Amino acid sequence: MNKTKYKECRMIQTSFLHAPLKNIDLSTCLIEAIEAAPQDVSGVIIAEMQSSAFIYLLNIKIKET
C-alpha cells in the first residue's frame, strides 16, 4: 500500500487490519468508522479534524473538564 495515493476518498466502515498505513496520506479523505489495529495506523498522515476517527483505535479516552 505504500505506493497507493488517496485523494478525497470516502472511507466509511473500511478495514485496514494488517495493512500498515505508515507514511500514507489520508488527510483529504472522509474517514468514518474504520477498523484497524494500533500498529496499522502508526505513522499515518491525517488532518487535525480526522483525529477523532483514530483516537478510539489507540484506546485513548478523552475526559471533558
C-alpha positions, 0 to 999 in steps of 0.5 A: 500500500505504500505506493497507493495515493488517496485523494478525497476518498470516502472511507466509511466502515473500511478495514485496514487490519494488517495493512500498515498505513505508515507514511500514507496520506489520508488527510483529504479523505472522509474517514468514518468508522474504520477498523484497524489495529494500533500498529496499522495506523502508526505513522499515518498522515491525517488532518487535525479534524480526522483525529477523532476517527483514530483516537478510539483505535489507540484506546485513548479516552478523552475526559471533558473538564 
